[in-house]
Amino acid sequence: MNTLKTRHGVVMVSLPFSSIHHDQKQIELKYTPNNYNGWGICRYYDAGDVRHFTQPDAEAFAQDAETKLRTQGAAV
């Protein structure tokens, strides 16, 4: 597992793994923000699509996840 620290939190990239639901190996990207009590977002991708996941990719993933975790306003 590869761990990348970002401005907003930590992005972890799993090792490729097989799944009965997919023909190609998968990886999991998991974002855990700072100060959010362990909650986060994970997403699965084909391993070939995310072969060279770098720090700028982690920053972009974290930024996108932040917008989904911290929605503005509350439903009334």
C-alpha positions as CSV (number, residue, x, y, z in Angstrom):
1,M,0.0,0.0,0.0
2,N,1.3,3.5,-0.9
3,T,0.3,6.4,1.3
4,L,0.5,10.0,0.1
5,K,-0.1,13.0,2.4
6,T,-2.0,15.9,0.9
7,R,-3.0,19.3,2.1
8,H,-6.4,18.0,3.2
9,G,-5.6,14.5,4.4
10,V,-4.1,11.2,3.4
11,V,-4.7,9.2,0.2
12,M,-3.9,5.5,0.3
13,V,-3.3,3.5,-2.9
14,S,-3.8,-0.3,-2.5
15,L,-1.8,-3.0,-4.3
16,P,-3.6,-4.4,-7.4
17,F,-6.1,-7.2,-6.5
18,S,-8.4,-9.5,-8.4
19,S,-12.2,-9.3,-8.1
20,I,-14.9,-11.6,-9.4
21,H,-16.8,-8.5,-10.5
22,H,-14.2,-7.2,-12.9
23,D,-12.1,-8.7,-15.6
24,Q,-9.0,-6.6,-14.8
25,K,-7.2,-6.2,-11.5
26,Q,-8.5,-3.4,-9.4
27,I,-6.9,-0.9,-7.0
28,E,-8.6,1.0,-4.2
29,L,-8.0,4.7,-3.6
30,K,-9.0,5.8,-0.1
31,Y,-9.0,9.3,1.1
32,T,-9.1,10.1,4.8
33,P,-9.3,13.8,5.6
34,N,-7.7,15.5,8.6
35,N,-10.0,16.1,11.6
36,Y,-12.9,14.0,10.3
37,N,-12.9,11.1,12.9
38,G,-11.6,8.5,10.5
39,W,-14.4,8.9,7.9
40,G,-13.4,9.0,4.3
41,I,-14.2,8.1,0.7
42,C,-12.8,5.2,-1.3
43,R,-13.1,4.4,-5.0
44,Y,-12.0,1.5,-7.1
45,Y,-10.3,1.7,-10.5
46,D,-8.8,-0.6,-13.0
47,A,-5.2,-1.0,-12.0
48,G,-4.0,-0.2,-15.5
49,D,-5.8,3.1,-15.5
50,V,-4.0,4.3,-12.3
51,R,-0.6,2.7,-12.9
52,H,1.4,5.9,-12.3
53,F,-0.5,7.6,-9.4
54,T,1.6,10.5,-8.2
55,Q,1.4,13.3,-5.6
56,P,-0.5,15.7,-8.0
57,D,-3.0,12.9,-8.6
58,A,-3.4,12.4,-4.9
59,E,-4.0,16.2,-4.4
60,A,-6.6,16.2,-7.1
61,F,-8.3,13.1,-5.7
62,A,-8.3,14.6,-2.2
63,Q,-9.7,17.9,-3.4
64,D,-12.5,16.1,-5.3
65,A,-13.3,14.0,-2.2
66,E,-13.4,17.1,0.0
67,T,-16.2,18.6,-2.0
68,K,-18.2,15.4,-1.6
69,L,-17.5,15.0,2.1
70,R,-18.1,18.5,3.2
71,T,-21.3,19.5,1.4
72,Q,-22.4,23.1,1.9
73,G,-25.6,23.7,3.8
74,A,-27.9,21.1,5.3
75,A,-31.2,19.6,4.2
76,V,-34.1,21.0,6.1
